[in-house]
Amino acid sequence: VSPEFTDQTKSYFRLPLVEGENMIQIELRDDYGNSSTRTFSIFCTPPAEEKITISVEASTLGLGYLIAPTELTLQPGQPISVYLSQLLQANGFSDEYDGTLENGYYLKRIHREGAFASVNIPETLLNKIQSIPSLFYNAANSSPDSLGEFDYTQASGWMLCVRSQGSSVYEYLQTGLSALIPSSGDHIRLRFTLANGLDIGGGPSTGGTDENWDQEW
């Protein structure tokens, strides 16, 4: 191995290491034929990759996970919108949005043929929604191939909440997805609401004065 560089007193070498034990042998020789050999054992443990976890859920429609919790490798400086768009595409969905992935990203709708054909809104939630005229529930205002804002009610759409590493509480975002840079260990849930978040525990984050309903669906 040739030295990476040499100064007046020392030479510096860079050695590629593999995971596990690495045997390094160093042999020194002088101009008079003298030599000395030393062998060292270096154990290499590569740094753990930093991860985040993202899921996409439509439990309010009886569909459960559209994408089960999935670990993704953290890329420094990337906003949540980039991870989410990549995850959707990797699972056969496409995302329709305003803005760009890096600026002003607002998720309007996701698309995948036939993915939303078996909607079955839980009875307790459906009764609640139908009892509130201002939600304008309309089952016909929907598509089997896409899901997004104003489907089924005038207060529907996608919302995102985050649980940081070490916390047991999910917090709903009050900022755009492209403005949030996730941290290692974050658990991120993209959830579909039929009632401005009141049905999934995120009502106050929308700026309204109504309290969350007595259960989440």
Disulfide bonds with the S-S distance in Angstrom:
none
